[in-house]
């Protein structure tokens, strides 16, 4: 190996050891800890009658089966009970038609997202994402000095996959959140397959399916079963209503997942694991909640159409509204009415994201909208 190669290898190993040591020490990495992840949506103490539709949460909370499983296991919280984590992994693997070693459990999906960026990007292997898109991976890449390439969504608000693949011949990670956050729009399955067929050699597709259950889109895990170069991320924070309980998984070939395990370890939250396993076994949960959230979303869309509002059609539990004023001003206007909507993305300064709450919460959103716009 040349001196340049040795220096590069030493730098990469040093960076990996540094990241691992910080994680092991429980340090608050800028991109890793929960407060850092939440800061863009954190709005502080709220009035008791406030409507909080800013963070893509599911106000329905855990299903009855998950809640019962959690209540039943709380008193056993003094033990690690690793077997519950293994049970969750096996259940998810079986439902996805995969071997158990193709599923790696995590407390949510942000953790494996960050690990994948650490493992597969570097200063000469960029992180490529849609714009606007979910920024957690971007933050992890910037922390370790990896180049971030943001590719604008196309005219249909889908990921422009051909532009993403063409963005760098040395790509480390091509990140697609499907449905996208913040737009709630789908990138077609044919485009996902095109990325896998045409991406740079040595890169991976990181397919974030945090919101996939809210749509009728085909899951990407059958591509994992074909041993393709992708890692699928799943979380129980959205449709399953477990954002505060922390459960999720990375799904991929064992050799791809193995690189994630180098960046930290530890027991997973017992409540999250049993709640997630129980949720998977609830037979009608996904279909029922998809309908509840979809009906509420479509009712709001009908209202916005009636008042000639401009918004991005979404199949998820959030959507982007285009205002006639800077999005930040509209966030403040709704906050003055005790309606706390989501944030603004730099790529779209006149848009702001709105999450889907309960029918009652969205009725209050509509009342505030009419007051603000005098309609």
C-alpha positions as CSV (number, residue, x, y, z in Angstrom):
1,X,0.0,0.0,0.0
2,X,1.3,3.5,-0.9
3,X,1.9,6.1,1.8
4,X,-1.1,8.0,0.6
5,X,-3.2,4.8,0.9
6,X,-1.9,4.1,4.4
7,X,-2.7,7.7,5.4
8,X,-6.2,7.4,4.0
9,X,-6.8,4.0,5.7
10,X,-5.4,5.4,9.0
11,X,-7.7,8.4,8.7
12,X,-10.8,6.3,8.1
13,X,-9.9,3.9,11.0
14,X,-9.2,6.9,13.3
15,X,-12.5,8.4,12.4
16,X,-14.4,5.2,13.0
17,X,-12.7,4.6,16.4
18,X,-13.4,8.2,17.3
19,X,-17.1,7.9,16.4
20,X,-17.3,4.6,18.2
21,X,-15.6,5.9,21.4
22,X,-17.9,8.9,21.5
23,X,-21.0,6.7,21.1
24,X,-19.7,4.3,23.7
25,X,-19.2,7.1,26.1
26,X,-22.8,8.3,25.6
27,X,-21.6,11.6,24.2
28,X,-24.1,14.0,22.6
29,X,-23.0,13.8,19.0
30,X,-24.5,16.7,17.0
31,X,-26.4,14.3,14.7
32,X,-27.0,11.3,17.0
33,X,-28.8,12.1,20.2
34,X,-32.6,12.5,20.4
35,X,-32.6,16.2,21.4
36,X,-30.4,17.0,18.4
37,X,-32.8,15.1,16.1
38,X,-35.8,16.8,17.6
39,X,-34.6,20.3,17.8
40,X,-36.0,21.3,14.4
41,X,-39.5,20.3,15.5
42,X,-39.2,21.2,19.2
43,X,-41.5,24.0,20.2
44,X,-41.2,24.0,24.0
45,X,-44.1,24.1,26.5
46,X,-47.5,24.3,24.9
47,X,-50.8,25.6,26.1
48,X,-53.2,22.8,27.3
49,X,-55.5,23.5,24.3
50,X,-52.8,23.7,21.7
51,X,-52.9,21.6,18.5
52,X,-49.5,20.0,17.8
53,X,-49.4,19.0,14.2
54,X,-45.7,19.7,13.5
55,X,-43.7,16.5,14.0
56,X,-45.4,13.7,11.9
57,X,-46.5,12.0,15.1
58,X,-49.5,9.6,15.3
59,X,-51.9,10.9,17.9
60,X,-53.6,7.5,18.0
61,X,-50.6,6.1,20.0
62,X,-49.8,2.4,20.3
63,X,-52.6,-0.1,19.4
64,X,-54.4,-1.9,22.2
65,X,-52.3,-5.0,21.8
66,X,-49.0,-3.1,22.0
67,X,-50.2,-1.1,25.0
68,X,-51.2,-4.3,26.8
69,X,-47.8,-5.9,26.0
70,X,-46.0,-2.9,27.3
71,X,-48.0,-2.7,30.5
72,X,-47.4,-6.4,31.1
73,X,-43.6,-6.2,30.8
74,X,-42.9,-2.9,32.6
75,X,-42.4,-4.6,36.0
76,X,-39.8,-6.9,34.4
77,X,-37.8,-3.9,33.2
78,X,-35.0,-4.6,35.6
79,X,-33.8,-7.4,33.3
80,X,-32.5,-7.1,29.7
81,X,-34.7,-9.8,28.4
82,X,-32.9,-10.0,25.0
83,X,-35.2,-12.8,24.0
84,X,-37.9,-10.2,23.4
85,X,-35.7,-8.4,20.9
86,X,-35.0,-11.7,19.1
87,X,-38.7,-12.4,19.0
88,X,-39.4,-9.0,17.4
89,X,-36.7,-9.6,14.8
90,X,-38.0,-13.1,14.0
91,X,-41.6,-11.8,13.6
92,X,-40.6,-9.0,11.3
93,X,-38.4,-11.3,9.2
94,X,-41.1,-13.9,8.8
95,X,-43.6,-11.2,7.7
96,X,-41.1,-9.9,5.1
97,X,-40.2,-13.4,3.9
98,X,-36.6,-13.1,5.1
99,X,-34.2,-15.0,7.2
100,X,-33.8,-13.6,10.7
101,X,-30.2,-12.5,10.1
102,X,-31.5,-10.1,7.4
103,X,-33.2,-8.0,10.2
104,X,-31.2,-5.9,12.7
105,X,-33.4,-4.2,15.4
106,X,-32.9,-0.7,16.6
107,X,-34.6,1.9,18.8
108,X,-36.3,3.6,15.8
109,X,-34.9,4.1,12.3
110,X,-32.7,7.2,12.9
111,X,-30.0,5.2,14.6
112,X,-29.4,2.8,11.6
113,X,-29.7,5.7,9.2
114,X,-26.8,7.4,10.9
115,X,-24.8,4.2,11.1
116,X,-25.3,3.6,7.4
117,X,-23.9,7.0,6.6
118,X,-20.9,6.5,8.9
119,X,-20.3,3.1,7.4
120,X,-20.8,3.8,3.7
121,X,-19.8,7.4,3.1
122,X,-16.5,9.3,3.5
123,X,-14.9,12.5,2.2
124,X,-14.5,10.8,-1.3
125,X,-17.8,8.8,-1.2
126,X,-20.7,11.3,-1.1
127,X,-24.2,11.1,0.5
128,X,-26.8,11.8,-2.2
129,X,-30.4,12.8,-1.2
130,X,-33.5,14.5,-2.6
131,X,-34.2,18.1,-1.8
132,X,-36.3,18.8,0.1
133,X,-35.7,15.6,2.1
134,X,-35.2,14.3,5.6
135,X,-32.0,15.9,6.9
136,X,-30.7,13.4,9.5
137,X,-28.5,11.5,7.1
138,X,-27.1,14.8,5.8
139,X,-26.1,15.9,9.3
140,X,-24.3,12.6,9.9
141,X,-22.4,12.9,6.6
142,X,-21.4,16.5,7.4
143,X,-20.2,15.5,10.8
144,X,-17.7,13.0,9.4
145,X,-16.7,15.3,6.5
146,X,-18.6,13.4,3.7
147,X,-19.8,15.5,0.8
148,X,-23.6,15.9,0.6
149,X,-25.2,16.3,-2.8
150,X,-28.8,17.5,-2.7
151,X,-30.8,16.8,-5.9
152,X,-34.1,18.7,-6.4
153,X,-37.2,16.6,-6.6
154,X,-38.7,16.4,-10.1
155,X,-41.9,18.1,-11.3
156,X,-44.0,15.4,-9.8
157,X,-42.3,15.8,-6.4
158,X,-40.6,12.4,-6.8
159,X,-36.9,11.7,-6.4
160,X,-35.2,12.5,-9.6
161,X,-33.4,9.1,-9.6
162,X,-31.4,9.6,-12.9
163,X,-30.0,12.9,-11.6
164,X,-29.2,11.3,-8.3
165,X,-27.3,8.4,-9.9
166,X,-25.5,10.9,-12.2
167,X,-24.6,13.2,-9.3
168,X,-21.4,11.3,-8.5
169,X,-19.5,8.3,-9.9
170,X,-18.2,7.6,-6.4
171,X,-21.4,7.8,-4.4
172,X,-21.4,6.0,-1.1
173,X,-25.1,6.2,-0.2
174,X,-28.1,7.2,-2.3
175,X,-30.8,8.0,0.2
176,X,-34.5,7.8,-0.8
177,X,-37.2,8.3,1.7
178,X,-40.4,6.7,0.3
179,X,-42.9,8.2,0.9
180,X,-40.7,11.3,1.1
181,X,-40.4,13.5,4.2
182,X,-41.5,16.3,4.0
183,X,-43.6,16.0,0.9
184,X,-45.4,12.7,1.5
185,X,-45.0,11.8,-2.1
186,X,-44.1,8.4,-3.7
187,X,-41.1,7.6,-5.9
188,X,-42.3,4.8,-8.2
189,X,-41.1,1.3,-7.7
190,X,-39.7,1.3,-11.3
191,X,-37.4,4.2,-10.3
192,X,-36.2,2.3,-7.2
193,X,-35.3,-0.6,-9.3
194,X,-33.6,1.7,-11.8
195,X,-31.3,3.0,-9.1
196,X,-30.3,-0.5,-8.1
197,X,-29.5,-1.4,-11.7
198,X,-27.6,1.8,-12.5
199,X,-26.0,3.1,-9.3
200,X,-22.2,3.4,-9.0
201,X,-20.4,0.2,-8.1
202,X,-19.8,-0.1,-4.3
203,X,-22.6,2.2,-3.3
204,X,-25.7,1.3,-1.5
205,X,-29.3,2.4,-1.8
206,X,-30.6,3.4,1.6
207,X,-34.4,3.1,1.3
208,X,-36.2,4.8,4.2
209,X,-39.7,3.3,4.6
210,X,-40.6,5.1,7.8
211,X,-44.0,6.1,6.2
212,X,-44.5,3.2,3.8
213,X,-47.4,1.7,5.7
214,X,-49.4,4.9,5.2
215,X,-49.4,4.3,1.5
216,X,-50.3,1.3,-0.7
217,X,-46.8,1.3,-2.2
218,X,-45.0,-2.0,-2.6
219,X,-42.4,-2.6,0.2
220,X,-38.8,-2.7,-0.8
221,X,-38.0,-5.8,1.2
222,X,-38.5,-8.2,-1.7
223,X,-35.4,-6.5,-3.2
224,X,-33.6,-7.3,0.0
225,X,-34.6,-11.0,-0.4
226,X,-32.9,-10.9,-3.9
227,X,-29.7,-9.8,-2.2
228,X,-29.6,-6.4,-3.9
229,X,-27.3,-3.6,-2.6
230,X,-29.8,-1.8,-0.4
231,X,-30.7,-1.4,3.2
232,X,-34.4,-0.8,4.1
233,X,-35.2,1.3,7.2
234,X,-38.4,0.7,9.2
235,X,-39.8,2.5,12.2
236,X,-42.8,2.0,14.5
237,X,-43.0,5.7,15.2
238,X,-45.5,6.6,12.4
239,X,-48.5,4.4,11.6
240,X,-47.8,2.2,14.6
241,X,-47.9,5.3,17.0
242,X,-44.8,4.4,19.0
243,X,-42.6,7.5,18.4
244,X,-41.8,7.9,22.1
245,X,-41.3,4.2,22.7
246,X,-38.5,3.7,20.1
247,X,-38.6,0.6,17.9
248,X,-37.4,0.0,14.4
249,X,-35.1,-2.0,12.2
250,X,-32.6,-2.1,9.4
251,X,-33.3,-4.8,6.8
252,X,-30.6,-5.9,4.4
253,X,-28.1,-8.6,3.4
254,X,-26.1,-9.7,6.5
255,X,-22.9,-8.4,5.1
256,X,-24.3,-5.0,4.6
257,X,-25.9,-4.9,8.1
258,X,-22.6,-6.1,9.6
259,X,-21.0,-2.8,8.9
260,X,-23.6,-1.0,11.0
261,X,-22.8,-3.0,14.1
262,X,-19.4,-1.4,14.5
263,X,-20.8,2.0,15.6
264,X,-22.3,1.1,19.0
265,X,-24.1,-1.6,20.9
266,X,-26.4,-2.2,23.8
267,X,-29.7,-3.5,24.9
268,X,-32.8,-2.2,23.2
269,X,-35.8,-0.8,25.1
270,X,-37.9,-3.7,26.3
271,X,-41.1,-1.7,26.0
272,X,-40.4,-0.8,22.4
273,X,-39.5,-4.4,21.5
274,X,-42.6,-6.0,22.9
275,X,-44.8,-3.2,21.7
276,X,-43.5,-3.6,18.2
277,X,-43.8,-7.3,18.1
278,X,-47.4,-7.1,19.3
279,X,-48.2,-4.4,16.7
280,X,-46.9,-6.7,13.9
281,X,-49.3,-9.4,15.1
282,X,-52.4,-7.1,15.1
283,X,-54.2,-8.4,12.0
284,X,-56.1,-5.2,10.8
285,X,-53.9,-2.5,12.3
286,X,-52.2,-1.3,9.2
287,X,-55.3,-1.2,7.0
288,X,-57.5,0.4,9.7
289,X,-55.0,3.1,10.5
290,X,-54.2,3.8,6.9
291,X,-57.9,4.5,6.3
292,X,-58.3,6.6,9.4
293,X,-55.3,8.8,8.6
294,X,-56.1,8.8,4.9
295,X,-59.7,9.9,5.5
296,X,-58.6,12.7,7.7
297,X,-55.9,13.8,5.2
298,X,-58.4,13.8,2.3
299,X,-60.9,15.8,4.3
300,X,-58.3,18.5,4.8
301,X,-57.3,18.4,1.2
302,X,-60.9,18.9,0.2
303,X,-61.0,22.0,2.4
304,X,-57.8,23.3,0.9
305,X,-59.0,22.7,-2.6
306,X,-62.2,24.6,-1.8
307,X,-60.2,27.6,-0.7
308,X,-57.8,27.4,-3.6
309,X,-54.8,26.6,-1.5
310,X,-51.6,25.2,-3.1
311,X,-50.2,22.1,-1.6
312,X,-48.3,19.0,-2.6
313,X,-50.6,15.9,-2.9
314,X,-49.4,13.4,-0.2
315,X,-50.1,9.8,0.6
316,X,-48.6,10.1,4.0
317,X,-49.4,11.7,7.4
318,X,-48.0,15.1,6.4
319,X,-48.1,17.5,3.5
320,X,-46.5,20.7,2.3
321,X,-48.5,23.9,1.8
322,X,-47.2,26.6,-0.4
323,X,-48.1,30.0,1.1
324,X,-48.1,33.5,-0.5
325,X,-45.7,34.6,2.3
326,X,-42.5,33.1,3.6
327,X,-43.3,29.8,5.3
328,X,-41.8,30.9,8.6
329,X,-44.3,33.8,8.8
330,X,-47.2,31.4,8.4
331,X,-45.8,29.1,11.1
332,X,-45.9,32.1,13.4
333,X,-49.4,33.0,12.3
334,X,-50.8,29.6,13.1
335,X,-48.9,29.5,16.4
336,X,-50.7,32.7,17.4
337,X,-53.9,30.7,17.0
338,X,-52.4,27.8,19.1
339,X,-52.0,25.7,16.1
340,X,-48.4,24.4,15.8
341,X,-47.6,23.3,12.3
342,X,-44.3,22.1,11.0
343,X,-41.2,23.7,9.7
344,X,-39.7,25.2,6.6
345,X,-37.1,23.6,4.3
346,X,-34.5,26.0,2.7
347,X,-35.1,24.6,-0.7
348,X,-38.8,25.6,-0.5
349,X,-38.8,28.8,1.6
350,X,-42.5,29.5,0.9
351,X,-43.7,26.1,2.0
352,X,-44.3,24.7,5.5
353,X,-45.1,21.1,6.5
354,X,-48.3,20.2,8.2
355,X,-48.8,16.8,10.0
356,X,-52.1,15.0,10.1
357,X,-53.7,15.0,13.5
358,X,-57.0,13.7,14.8
359,X,-60.2,14.9,13.0
360,X,-60.8,17.3,15.8
361,X,-57.3,18.7,15.6
362,X,-57.6,19.2,11.8
363,X,-61.0,20.9,12.3
364,X,-59.2,23.4,14.5
365,X,-56.5,23.8,11.9
366,X,-59.2,24.6,9.3
367,X,-60.8,27.2,11.7
368,X,-57.4,28.9,12.2
369,X,-56.8,28.8,8.4
370,X,-60.1,30.6,7.8
371,X,-59.4,33.2,10.4
372,X,-55.8,33.9,9.2
373,X,-56.9,34.2,5.5
374,X,-60.3,35.8,6.2
375,X,-62.2,33.1,4.2
